[in-house]
Amino acid sequence: MINIIHLVRDHWGVALFPIGFMVGWYFDNRNDEKLAIFRNKSKLFQRELKPDEDTVWK
């Protein structure tokens, strides 16, 4: 048990990098879902869509 605690204490940076990456990925996807509500409603991107086009931006 003590060896595991010692290992985590010595290499905490290796554990924090993947956790930080996953948290950032989660919030990025969550923000993209929020922005998808306003897709095609902006005056900047407003135009007629082509027949095979679903959205202006993805």
PDBQT receptor file of N, H, CA, C and O in Angstrom, charges set to zero:
ATOM      1  N   MET A   1       0.831  -1.199   0.000  1.00  0.00    +0.000 N 
ATOM      2  CA  MET A   1       0.000   0.000   0.000  1.00  0.00    +0.000 C 
ATOM      3  C   MET A   1       0.873   1.259   0.000  1.00  0.00    +0.000 C 
ATOM      4  O   MET A   1       0.571   2.225  -0.700  1.00  0.00    +0.000 OA
ATOM      5  N   ILE A   2       1.919   1.246   0.760  1.00  0.00    +0.000 N 
ATOM      6  H   ILE A   2       2.165   0.461   1.328  1.00  0.00    +0.000 HD
ATOM      7  CA  ILE A   2       2.782   2.413   0.860  1.00  0.00    +0.000 C 
ATOM      8  C   ILE A   2       3.500   2.658  -0.463  1.00  0.00    +0.000 C 
ATOM      9  O   ILE A   2       3.758   3.807  -0.820  1.00  0.00    +0.000 OA
ATOM     10  N   ASN A   3       3.823   1.598  -1.190  1.00  0.00    +0.000 N 
ATOM     11  H   ASN A   3       3.613   0.665  -0.899  1.00  0.00    +0.000 HD
ATOM     12  CA  ASN A   3       4.494   1.774  -2.474  1.00  0.00    +0.000 C 
ATOM     13  C   ASN A   3       3.595   2.492  -3.473  1.00  0.00    +0.000 C 
ATOM     14  O   ASN A   3       4.088   3.294  -4.265  1.00  0.00    +0.000 OA
ATOM     15  N   ILE A   4       2.299   2.229  -3.459  1.00  0.00    +0.000 N 
ATOM     16  H   ILE A   4       1.898   1.577  -2.815  1.00  0.00    +0.000 HD
ATOM     17  CA  ILE A   4       1.351   2.887  -4.369  1.00  0.00    +0.000 C 
ATOM     18  C   ILE A   4       1.251   4.376  -4.035  1.00  0.00    +0.000 C 
ATOM     19  O   ILE A   4       1.250   5.217  -4.934  1.00  0.00    +0.000 OA
ATOM     20  N   ILE A   5       1.168   4.695  -2.763  1.00  0.00    +0.000 N 
ATOM     21  H   ILE A   5       1.169   4.012  -2.033  1.00  0.00    +0.000 HD
ATOM     22  CA  ILE A   5       1.090   6.100  -2.349  1.00  0.00    +0.000 C 
ATOM     23  C   ILE A   5       2.370   6.834  -2.730  1.00  0.00    +0.000 C 
ATOM     24  O   ILE A   5       2.321   7.965  -3.212  1.00  0.00    +0.000 OA
ATOM     25  N   HIS A   6       3.497   6.201  -2.516  1.00  0.00    +0.000 N 
ATOM     26  H   HIS A   6       3.536   5.282  -2.124  1.00  0.00    +0.000 HD
ATOM     27  CA  HIS A   6       4.781   6.800  -2.878  1.00  0.00    +0.000 C 
ATOM     28  C   HIS A   6       4.875   7.007  -4.393  1.00  0.00    +0.000 C 
ATOM     29  O   HIS A   6       5.374   8.037  -4.846  1.00  0.00    +0.000 OA
ATOM     30  N   LEU A   7       4.400   6.038  -5.176  1.00  0.00    +0.000 N 
ATOM     31  H   LEU A   7       3.995   5.201  -4.808  1.00  0.00    +0.000 HD
ATOM     32  CA  LEU A   7       4.430   6.143  -6.629  1.00  0.00    +0.000 C 
ATOM     33  C   LEU A   7       3.546   7.290  -7.122  1.00  0.00    +0.000 C 
ATOM     34  O   LEU A   7       3.953   8.046  -8.004  1.00  0.00    +0.000 OA
ATOM     35  N   VAL A   8       2.353   7.427  -6.568  1.00  0.00    +0.000 N 
ATOM     36  H   VAL A   8       2.022   6.814  -5.851  1.00  0.00    +0.000 HD
ATOM     37  CA  VAL A   8       1.441   8.511  -6.967  1.00  0.00    +0.000 C 
ATOM     38  C   VAL A   8       2.018   9.863  -6.557  1.00  0.00    +0.000 C 
ATOM     39  O   VAL A   8       1.916  10.830  -7.312  1.00  0.00    +0.000 OA
ATOM     40  N   ARG A   9       2.614   9.943  -5.390  1.00  0.00    +0.000 N 
ATOM     41  H   ARG A   9       2.697   9.157  -4.776  1.00  0.00    +0.000 HD
ATOM     42  CA  ARG A   9       3.190  11.201  -4.923  1.00  0.00    +0.000 C 
ATOM     43  C   ARG A   9       4.359  11.639  -5.796  1.00  0.00    +0.000 C 
ATOM     44  O   ARG A   9       4.541  12.832  -6.036  1.00  0.00    +0.000 OA
ATOM     45  N   ASP A  10       5.145  10.689  -6.267  1.00  0.00    +0.000 N 
ATOM     46  H   ASP A  10       4.997   9.720  -6.071  1.00  0.00    +0.000 HD
ATOM     47  CA  ASP A  10       6.302  11.027  -7.095  1.00  0.00    +0.000 C 
ATOM     48  C   ASP A  10       5.932  11.355  -8.539  1.00  0.00    +0.000 C 
ATOM     49  O   ASP A  10       6.635  12.125  -9.193  1.00  0.00    +0.000 OA
ATOM     50  N   HIS A  11       4.850  10.788  -9.040  1.00  0.00    +0.000 N 
ATOM     51  H   HIS A  11       4.279  10.162  -8.508  1.00  0.00    +0.000 HD
ATOM     52  CA  HIS A  11       4.492  10.945 -10.460  1.00  0.00    +0.000 C 
ATOM     53  C   HIS A  11       3.101  11.534 -10.634  1.00  0.00    +0.000 C 
ATOM     54  O   HIS A  11       2.340  11.072 -11.485  1.00  0.00    +0.000 OA
ATOM     55  N   TRP A  12       2.758  12.536  -9.854  1.00  0.00    +0.000 N 
ATOM     56  H   TRP A  12       3.376  12.911  -9.164  1.00  0.00    +0.000 HD
ATOM     57  CA  TRP A  12       1.421  13.130  -9.926  1.00  0.00    +0.000 C 
ATOM     58  C   TRP A  12       1.191  13.857 -11.245  1.00  0.00    +0.000 C 
ATOM     59  O   TRP A  12       0.051  13.943 -11.701  1.00  0.00    +0.000 OA
ATOM     60  N   GLY A  13       2.238  14.381 -11.869  1.00  0.00    +0.000 N 
ATOM     61  H   GLY A  13       3.164  14.312 -11.498  1.00  0.00    +0.000 HD
ATOM     62  CA  GLY A  13       2.088  15.078 -13.147  1.00  0.00    +0.000 C 
ATOM     63  C   GLY A  13       1.642  14.160 -14.263  1.00  0.00    +0.000 C 
ATOM     64  O   GLY A  13       0.878  14.565 -15.139  1.00  0.00    +0.000 OA
ATOM     65  N   VAL A  14       2.109  12.937 -14.236  1.00  0.00    +0.000 N 
ATOM     66  H   VAL A  14       2.729  12.608 -13.524  1.00  0.00    +0.000 HD
ATOM     67  CA  VAL A  14       1.716  11.960 -15.254  1.00  0.00    +0.000 C 
ATOM     68  C   VAL A  14       0.230  11.633 -15.122  1.00  0.00    +0.000 C 
ATOM     69  O   VAL A  14      -0.430  11.355 -16.123  1.00  0.00    +0.000 OA
ATOM     70  N   ALA A  15      -0.292  11.661 -13.931  1.00  0.00    +0.000 N 
ATOM     71  H   ALA A  15       0.244  11.887 -13.117  1.00  0.00    +0.000 HD
ATOM     72  CA  ALA A  15      -1.712  11.381 -13.720  1.00  0.00    +0.000 C 
ATOM     73  C   ALA A  15      -2.578  12.594 -14.051  1.00  0.00    +0.000 C 
ATOM     74  O   ALA A  15      -3.700  12.433 -14.533  1.00  0.00    +0.000 OA
ATOM     75  N   LEU A  16      -2.081  13.797 -13.803  1.00  0.00    +0.000 N 
ATOM     76  H   LEU A  16      -1.170  13.928 -13.412  1.00  0.00    +0.000 HD
ATOM     77  CA  LEU A  16      -2.893  14.986 -14.044  1.00  0.00    +0.000 C 
ATOM     78  C   LEU A  16      -3.036  15.328 -15.526  1.00  0.00    +0.000 C 
ATOM     79  O   LEU A  16      -4.050  15.901 -15.924  1.00  0.00    +0.000 OA
ATOM     80  N   PHE A  17      -2.054  14.993 -16.341  1.00  0.00    +0.000 N 
ATOM     81  H   PHE A  17      -1.230  14.528 -16.018  1.00  0.00    +0.000 HD
ATOM     82  CA  PHE A  17      -2.135  15.329 -17.760  1.00  0.00    +0.000 C 
ATOM     83  C   PHE A  17      -3.327  14.667 -18.447  1.00  0.00    +0.000 C 
ATOM     84  O   PHE A  17      -4.096  15.370 -19.103  1.00  0.00    +0.000 OA
ATOM     85  N   PRO A  18      -3.524  13.345 -18.332  1.00  0.00    +0.000 N 
ATOM     86  CA  PRO A  18      -4.693  12.744 -18.986  1.00  0.00    +0.000 C 
ATOM     87  C   PRO A  18      -6.020  13.221 -18.399  1.00  0.00    +0.000 C 
ATOM     88  O   PRO A  18      -7.008  13.355 -19.122  1.00  0.00    +0.000 OA
ATOM     89  N   ILE A  19      -6.044  13.476 -17.097  1.00  0.00    +0.000 N 
ATOM     90  H   ILE A  19      -5.242  13.368 -16.510  1.00  0.00    +0.000 HD
ATOM     91  CA  ILE A  19      -7.277  13.960 -16.472  1.00  0.00    +0.000 C 
ATOM     92  C   ILE A  19      -7.608  15.357 -17.000  1.00  0.00    +0.000 C 
ATOM     93  O   ILE A  19      -8.765  15.637 -17.313  1.00  0.00    +0.000 OA
ATOM     94  N   GLY A  20      -6.620  16.225 -17.101  1.00  0.00    +0.000 N 
ATOM     95  H   GLY A  20      -5.680  15.998 -16.847  1.00  0.00    +0.000 HD
ATOM     96  CA  GLY A  20      -6.844  17.568 -17.638  1.00  0.00    +0.000 C 
ATOM     97  C   GLY A  20      -7.261  17.533 -19.093  1.00  0.00    +0.000 C 
ATOM     98  O   GLY A  20      -8.100  18.328 -19.517  1.00  0.00    +0.000 OA
ATOM     99  N   PHE A  21      -6.689  16.624 -19.864  1.00  0.00    +0.000 N 
ATOM    100  H   PHE A  21      -6.008  15.978 -19.520  1.00  0.00    +0.000 HD
ATOM    101  CA  PHE A  21      -7.073  16.484 -21.266  1.00  0.00    +0.000 C 
ATOM    102  C   PHE A  21      -8.533  16.063 -21.390  1.00  0.00    +0.000 C 
ATOM    103  O   PHE A  21      -9.265  16.617 -22.211  1.00  0.00    +0.000 OA
ATOM    104  N   MET A  22      -8.963  15.103 -20.597  1.00  0.00    +0.000 N 
ATOM    105  H   MET A  22      -8.368  14.653 -19.931  1.00  0.00    +0.000 HD
ATOM    106  CA  MET A  22     -10.346  14.618 -20.674  1.00  0.00    +0.000 C 
ATOM    107  C   MET A  22     -11.343  15.685 -20.215  1.00  0.00    +0.000 C 
ATOM    108  O   MET A  22     -12.422  15.815 -20.795  1.00  0.00    +0.000 OA
ATOM    109  N   VAL A  23     -10.991  16.442 -19.187  1.00  0.00    +0.000 N 
ATOM    110  H   VAL A  23     -10.115  16.337 -18.717  1.00  0.00    +0.000 HD
ATOM    111  CA  VAL A  23     -11.882  17.521 -18.723  1.00  0.00    +0.000 C 
ATOM    112  C   VAL A  23     -11.993  18.598 -19.795  1.00  0.00    +0.000 C 
ATOM    113  O   VAL A  23     -13.090  19.091 -20.060  1.00  0.00    +0.000 OA
ATOM    114  N   GLY A  24     -10.882  18.968 -20.412  1.00  0.00    +0.000 N 
ATOM    115  H   GLY A  24      -9.992  18.568 -20.197  1.00  0.00    +0.000 HD
ATOM    116  CA  GLY A  24     -10.914  19.955 -21.491  1.00  0.00    +0.000 C 
ATOM    117  C   GLY A  24     -11.697  19.475 -22.687  1.00  0.00    +0.000 C 
ATOM    118  O   GLY A  24     -12.431  20.252 -23.296  1.00  0.00    +0.000 OA
ATOM    119  N   TRP A  25     -11.556  18.199 -23.040  1.00  0.00    +0.000 N 
ATOM    120  H   TRP A  25     -10.960  17.567 -22.545  1.00  0.00    +0.000 HD
ATOM    121  CA  TRP A  25     -12.308  17.621 -24.162  1.00  0.00    +0.000 C 
ATOM    122  C   TRP A  25     -13.810  17.642 -23.874  1.00  0.00    +0.000 C 
ATOM    123  O   TRP A  25     -14.611  17.937 -24.761  1.00  0.00    +0.000 OA
ATOM    124  N   TYR A  26     -14.190  17.331 -22.638  1.00  0.00    +0.000 N 
ATOM    125  H   TYR A  26     -13.539  17.092 -21.917  1.00  0.00    +0.000 HD
ATOM    126  CA  TYR A  26     -15.598  17.330 -22.247  1.00  0.00    +0.000 C 
ATOM    127  C   TYR A  26     -16.204  18.730 -22.375  1.00  0.00    +0.000 C 
ATOM    128  O   TYR A  26     -17.277  18.896 -22.955  1.00  0.00    +0.000 OA
ATOM    129  N   PHE A  27     -15.510  19.734 -21.831  1.00  0.00    +0.000 N 
ATOM    130  H   PHE A  27     -14.638  19.599 -21.361  1.00  0.00    +0.000 HD
ATOM    131  CA  PHE A  27     -16.041  21.100 -21.893  1.00  0.00    +0.000 C 
ATOM    132  C   PHE A  27     -16.052  21.640 -23.317  1.00  0.00    +0.000 C 
ATOM    133  O   PHE A  27     -16.932  22.430 -23.658  1.00  0.00    +0.000 OA
ATOM    134  N   ASP A  28     -15.106  21.241 -24.153  1.00  0.00    +0.000 N 
ATOM    135  H   ASP A  28     -14.391  20.599 -23.876  1.00  0.00    +0.000 HD
ATOM    136  CA  ASP A  28     -15.092  21.661 -25.550  1.00  0.00    +0.000 C 
ATOM    137  C   ASP A  28     -16.294  21.090 -26.295  1.00  0.00    +0.000 C 
ATOM    138  O   ASP A  28     -16.947  21.806 -27.054  1.00  0.00    +0.000 OA
ATOM    139  N   ASN A  29     -16.588  19.830 -26.090  1.00  0.00    +0.000 N 
ATOM    140  H   ASN A  29     -16.057  19.249 -25.473  1.00  0.00    +0.000 HD
ATOM    141  CA  ASN A  29     -17.756  19.223 -26.737  1.00  0.00    +0.000 C 
ATOM    142  C   ASN A  29     -19.056  19.819 -26.219  1.00  0.00    +0.000 C 
ATOM    143  O   ASN A  29     -20.008  20.006 -26.977  1.00  0.00    +0.000 OA
ATOM    144  N   ARG A  30     -19.094  20.114 -24.941  1.00  0.00    +0.000 N 
ATOM    145  H   ARG A  30     -18.321  19.962 -24.325  1.00  0.00    +0.000 HD
ATOM    146  CA  ARG A  30     -20.298  20.722 -24.358  1.00  0.00    +0.000 C 
ATOM    147  C   ARG A  30     -20.540  22.120 -24.944  1.00  0.00    +0.000 C 
ATOM    148  O   ARG A  30     -21.684  22.489 -25.213  1.00  0.00    +0.000 OA
ATOM    149  N   ASN A  31     -19.474  22.891 -25.141  1.00  0.00    +0.000 N 
ATOM    150  H   ASN A  31     -18.545  22.591 -24.923  1.00  0.00    +0.000 HD
ATOM    151  CA  ASN A  31     -19.586  24.217 -25.730  1.00  0.00    +0.000 C 
ATOM    152  C   ASN A  31     -20.022  24.126 -27.202  1.00  0.00    +0.000 C 
ATOM    153  O   ASN A  31     -20.815  24.945 -27.667  1.00  0.00    +0.000 OA
ATOM    154  N   ASP A  32     -19.507  23.136 -27.925  1.00  0.00    +0.000 N 
ATOM    155  H   ASP A  32     -18.863  22.471 -27.548  1.00  0.00    +0.000 HD
ATOM    156  CA  ASP A  32     -19.925  22.948 -29.315  1.00  0.00    +0.000 C 
ATOM    157  C   ASP A  32     -21.409  22.630 -29.413  1.00  0.00    +0.000 C 
ATOM    158  O   ASP A  32     -22.078  23.098 -30.334  1.00  0.00    +0.000 OA
ATOM    159  N   GLU A  33     -21.931  21.848 -28.487  1.00  0.00    +0.000 N 
ATOM    160  H   GLU A  33     -21.388  21.468 -27.739  1.00  0.00    +0.000 HD
ATOM    161  CA  GLU A  33     -23.360  21.534 -28.489  1.00  0.00    +0.000 C 
ATOM    162  C   GLU A  33     -24.192  22.781 -28.221  1.00  0.00    +0.000 C 
ATOM    163  O   GLU A  33     -25.261  22.959 -28.805  1.00  0.00    +0.000 OA
ATOM    164  N   LYS A  34     -23.696  23.647 -27.331  1.00  0.00    +0.000 N 
ATOM    165  H   LYS A  34     -22.828  23.502 -26.857  1.00  0.00    +0.000 HD
ATOM    166  CA  LYS A  34     -24.417  24.898 -27.058  1.00  0.00    +0.000 C 
ATOM    167  C   LYS A  34     -24.433  25.800 -28.285  1.00  0.00    +0.000 C 
ATOM    168  O   LYS A  34     -25.456  26.409 -28.594  1.00  0.00    +0.000 OA
ATOM    169  N   LEU A  35     -23.306  25.888 -28.984  1.00  0.00    +0.000 N 
ATOM    170  H   LEU A  35     -22.474  25.393 -28.732  1.00  0.00    +0.000 HD
ATOM    171  CA  LEU A  35     -23.222  26.746 -30.154  1.00  0.00    +0.000 C 
ATOM    172  C   LEU A  35     -24.030  26.196 -31.329  1.00  0.00    +0.000 C 
ATOM    173  O   LEU A  35     -24.426  26.958 -32.211  1.00  0.00    +0.000 OA
ATOM    174  N   ALA A  36     -24.275  24.908 -31.352  1.00  0.00    +0.000 N 
ATOM    175  H   ALA A  36     -23.953  24.290 -30.635  1.00  0.00    +0.000 HD
ATOM    176  CA  ALA A  36     -25.030  24.306 -32.450  1.00  0.00    +0.000 C 
ATOM    177  C   ALA A  36     -26.474  24.805 -32.475  1.00  0.00    +0.000 C 
ATOM    178  O   ALA A  36     -27.133  24.727 -33.512  1.00  0.00    +0.000 OA
ATOM    179  N   ILE A  37     -26.963  25.307 -31.372  1.00  0.00    +0.000 N 
ATOM    180  H   ILE A  37     -26.428  25.370 -30.529  1.00  0.00    +0.000 HD
ATOM    181  CA  ILE A  37     -28.327  25.841 -31.319  1.00  0.00    +0.000 C 
ATOM    182  C   ILE A  37     -28.453  27.043 -32.252  1.00  0.00    +0.000 C 
ATOM    183  O   ILE A  37     -29.506  27.248 -32.857  1.00  0.00    +0.000 OA
ATOM    184  N   PHE A  38     -27.405  27.829 -32.373  1.00  0.00    +0.000 N 
ATOM    185  H   PHE A  38     -26.550  27.662 -31.882  1.00  0.00    +0.000 HD
ATOM    186  CA  PHE A  38     -27.440  29.058 -33.157  1.00  0.00    +0.000 C 
ATOM    187  C   PHE A  38     -26.925  28.870 -34.576  1.00  0.00    +0.000 C 
ATOM    188  O   PHE A  38     -26.753  29.853 -35.298  1.00  0.00    +0.000 OA
ATOM    189  N   ARG A  39     -26.678  27.646 -34.990  1.00  0.00    +0.000 N 
ATOM    190  H   ARG A  39     -26.818  26.848 -34.403  1.00  0.00    +0.000 HD
ATOM    191  CA  ARG A  39     -26.162  27.364 -36.322  1.00  0.00    +0.000 C 
ATOM    192  C   ARG A  39     -27.170  27.829 -37.376  1.00  0.00    +0.000 C 
ATOM    193  O   ARG A  39     -28.372  27.607 -37.226  1.00  0.00    +0.000 OA
ATOM    194  N   ASN A  40     -26.698  28.458 -38.413  1.00  0.00    +0.000 N 
ATOM    195  H   ASN A  40     -25.722  28.639 -38.535  1.00  0.00    +0.000 HD
ATOM    196  CA  ASN A  40     -27.493  28.981 -39.531  1.00  0.00    +0.000 C 
ATOM    197  C   ASN A  40     -28.403  30.135 -39.130  1.00  0.00    +0.000 C 
ATOM    198  O   ASN A  40     -29.248  30.533 -39.933  1.00  0.00    +0.000 OA
ATOM    199  N   LYS A  41     -28.275  30.681 -37.950  1.00  0.00    +0.000 N 
ATOM    200  H   LYS A  41     -27.589  30.358 -37.298  1.00  0.00    +0.000 HD
ATOM    201  CA  LYS A  41     -29.105  31.810 -37.534  1.00  0.00    +0.000 C 
ATOM    202  C   LYS A  41     -28.320  33.113 -37.507  1.00  0.00    +0.000 C 
ATOM    203  O   LYS A  41     -28.903  34.180 -37.314  1.00  0.00    +0.000 OA
ATOM    204  N   SER A  42     -27.016  33.043 -37.696  1.00  0.00    +0.000 N 
ATOM    205  H   SER A  42     -26.542  32.176 -37.852  1.00  0.00    +0.000 HD
ATOM    206  CA  SER A  42     -26.180  34.222 -37.666  1.00  0.00    +0.000 C 
ATOM    207  C   SER A  42     -26.275  34.963 -39.001  1.00  0.00    +0.000 C 
ATOM    208  O   SER A  42     -26.358  34.331 -40.055  1.00  0.00    +0.000 OA
ATOM    209  N   LYS A  43     -26.264  36.280 -38.962  1.00  0.00    +0.000 N 
ATOM    210  H   LYS A  43     -26.197  36.793 -38.107  1.00  0.00    +0.000 HD
ATOM    211  CA  LYS A  43     -26.273  37.076 -40.194  1.00  0.00    +0.000 C 
ATOM    212  C   LYS A  43     -24.983  36.868 -40.989  1.00  0.00    +0.000 C 
ATOM    213  O   LYS A  43     -24.981  36.989 -42.214  1.00  0.00    +0.000 OA
ATOM    214  N   LEU A  44     -23.906  36.561 -40.303  1.00  0.00    +0.000 N 
ATOM    215  H   LEU A  44     -23.908  36.463 -39.308  1.00  0.00    +0.000 HD
ATOM    216  CA  LEU A  44     -22.632  36.344 -40.968  1.00  0.00    +0.000 C 
ATOM    217  C   LEU A  44     -22.654  35.088 -41.845  1.00  0.00    +0.000 C 
ATOM    218  O   LEU A  44     -22.093  35.082 -42.941  1.00  0.00    +0.000 OA
ATOM    219  N   PHE A  45     -23.302  34.031 -41.360  1.00  0.00    +0.000 N 
ATOM    220  H   PHE A  45     -23.758  34.036 -40.469  1.00  0.00    +0.000 HD
ATOM    221  CA  PHE A  45     -23.317  32.767 -42.090  1.00  0.00    +0.000 C 
ATOM    222  C   PHE A  45     -24.646  32.499 -42.801  1.00  0.00    +0.000 C 
ATOM    223  O   PHE A  45     -24.831  31.422 -43.367  1.00  0.00    +0.000 OA
ATOM    224  N   GLN A  46     -25.542  33.432 -42.781  1.00  0.00    +0.000 N 
ATOM    225  H   GLN A  46     -25.391  34.307 -42.321  1.00  0.00    +0.000 HD
ATOM    226  CA  GLN A  46     -26.861  33.206 -43.352  1.00  0.00    +0.000 C 
ATOM    227  C   GLN A  46     -26.787  33.214 -44.880  1.00  0.00    +0.000 C 
ATOM    228  O   GLN A  46     -26.355  34.197 -45.482  1.00  0.00    +0.000 OA
ATOM    229  N   ARG A  47     -27.203  32.131 -45.488  1.00  0.00    +0.000 N 
ATOM    230  H   ARG A  47     -27.554  31.332 -44.999  1.00  0.00    +0.000 HD
ATOM    231  CA  ARG A  47     -27.252  32.001 -46.944  1.00  0.00    +0.000 C 
ATOM    232  C   ARG A  47     -28.097  30.784 -47.296  1.00  0.00    +0.000 C 
ATOM    233  O   ARG A  47     -28.449  29.984 -46.430  1.00  0.00    +0.000 OA
ATOM    234  N   GLU A  48     -28.410  30.660 -48.561  1.00  0.00    +0.000 N 
ATOM    235  H   GLU A  48     -28.124  31.310 -49.265  1.00  0.00    +0.000 HD
ATOM    236  CA  GLU A  48     -29.157  29.488 -49.020  1.00  0.00    +0.000 C 
ATOM    237  C   GLU A  48     -28.238  28.276 -49.014  1.00  0.00    +0.000 C 
ATOM    238  O   GLU A  48     -27.104  28.345 -49.486  1.00  0.00    +0.000 OA
ATOM    239  N   LEU A  49     -28.729  27.176 -48.483  1.00  0.00    +0.000 N 
ATOM    240  H   LEU A  49     -29.651  27.120 -48.100  1.00  0.00    +0.000 HD
ATOM    241  CA  LEU A  49     -27.937  25.963 -48.442  1.00  0.00    +0.000 C 
ATOM    242  C   LEU A  49     -28.037  25.211 -49.766  1.00  0.00    +0.000 C 
ATOM    243  O   LEU A  49     -29.068  25.249 -50.439  1.00  0.00    +0.000 OA
ATOM    244  N   LYS A  50     -26.971  24.541 -50.124  1.00  0.00    +0.000 N 
ATOM    245  H   LYS A  50     -26.134  24.510 -49.578  1.00  0.00    +0.000 HD
ATOM    246  CA  LYS A  50     -26.971  23.697 -51.312  1.00  0.00    +0.000 C 
ATOM    247  C   LYS A  50     -27.847  22.476 -51.040  1.00  0.00    +0.000 C 
ATOM    248  O   LYS A  50     -28.091  22.149 -49.879  1.00  0.00    +0.000 OA
ATOM    249  N   PRO A  51     -28.327  21.795 -52.080  1.00  0.00    +0.000 N 
ATOM    250  CA  PRO A  51     -29.229  20.650 -51.852  1.00  0.00    +0.000 C 
ATOM    251  C   PRO A  51     -28.629  19.538 -50.983  1.00  0.00    +0.000 C 
ATOM    252  O   PRO A  51     -29.358  18.912 -50.213  1.00  0.00    +0.000 OA
ATOM    253  N   ASP A  52     -27.342  19.282 -51.086  1.00  0.00    +0.000 N 
ATOM    254  H   ASP A  52     -26.750  19.791 -51.711  1.00  0.00    +0.000 HD
ATOM    255  CA  ASP A  52     -26.734  18.205 -50.294  1.00  0.00    +0.000 C 
ATOM    256  C   ASP A  52     -26.097  18.716 -48.994  1.00  0.00    +0.000 C 
ATOM    257  O   ASP A  52     -25.442  17.949 -48.289  1.00  0.00    +0.000 OA
ATOM    258  N   GLU A  53     -26.280  19.987 -48.673  1.00  0.00    +0.000 N 
ATOM    259  H   GLU A  53     -26.812  20.610 -49.246  1.00  0.00    +0.000 HD
ATOM    260  CA  GLU A  53     -25.641  20.594 -47.508  1.00  0.00    +0.000 C 
ATOM    261  C   GLU A  53     -26.614  20.630 -46.333  1.00  0.00    +0.000 C 
ATOM    262  O   GLU A  53     -27.753  21.077 -46.466  1.00  0.00    +0.000 OA
ATOM    263  N   ASP A  54     -26.148  20.157 -45.191  1.00  0.00    +0.000 N 
ATOM    264  H   ASP A  54     -25.223  19.793 -45.083  1.00  0.00    +0.000 HD
ATOM    265  CA  ASP A  54     -26.988  20.127 -43.987  1.00  0.00    +0.000 C 
ATOM    266  C   ASP A  54     -26.882  21.421 -43.204  1.00  0.00    +0.000 C 
ATOM    267  O   ASP A  54     -27.897  21.993 -42.806  1.00  0.00    +0.000 OA
ATOM    268  N   THR A  55     -25.656  21.891 -42.980  1.00  0.00    +0.000 N 
ATOM    269  H   THR A  55     -24.832  21.427 -43.304  1.00  0.00    +0.000 HD
ATOM    270  CA  THR A  55     -25.423  23.127 -42.240  1.00  0.00    +0.000 C 
ATOM    271  C   THR A  55     -24.321  23.911 -42.900  1.00  0.00    +0.000 C 
ATOM    272  O   THR A  55     -23.590  23.385 -43.739  1.00  0.00    +0.000 OA
ATOM    273  N   VAL A  56     -24.197  25.180 -42.524  1.00  0.00    +0.000 N 
ATOM    274  H   VAL A  56     -24.791  25.607 -41.842  1.00  0.00    +0.000 HD
ATOM    275  CA  VAL A  56     -23.160  26.022 -43.096  1.00  0.00    +0.000 C 
ATOM    276  C   VAL A  56     -21.811  25.645 -42.505  1.00  0.00    +0.000 C 
ATOM    277  O   VAL A  56     -20.818  25.587 -43.230  1.00  0.00    +0.000 OA
ATOM    278  N   TRP A  57     -21.755  25.390 -41.210  1.00  0.00    +0.000 N 
ATOM    279  H   TRP A  57     -22.561  25.438 -40.620  1.00  0.00    +0.000 HD
ATOM    280  CA  TRP A  57     -20.504  25.008 -40.562  1.00  0.00    +0.000 C 
ATOM    281  C   TRP A  57     -20.776  23.830 -39.640  1.00  0.00    +0.000 C 
ATOM    282  O   TRP A  57     -21.895  23.634 -39.167  1.00  0.00    +0.000 OA
ATOM    283  N   LYS A  58     -19.750  23.067 -39.400  1.00  0.00    +0.000 N 
ATOM    284  H   LYS A  58     -18.840  23.226 -39.783  1.00  0.00    +0.000 HD
ATOM    285  CA  LYS A  58     -19.927  21.871 -38.551  1.00  0.00    +0.000 C 
ATOM    286  C   LYS A  58     -19.024  21.932 -37.366  1.00  0.00    +0.000 C 
ATOM    287  O   LYS A  58     -19.027  21.020 -36.539  1.00  0.00    +0.000 OA
TER     288      LYS A  58
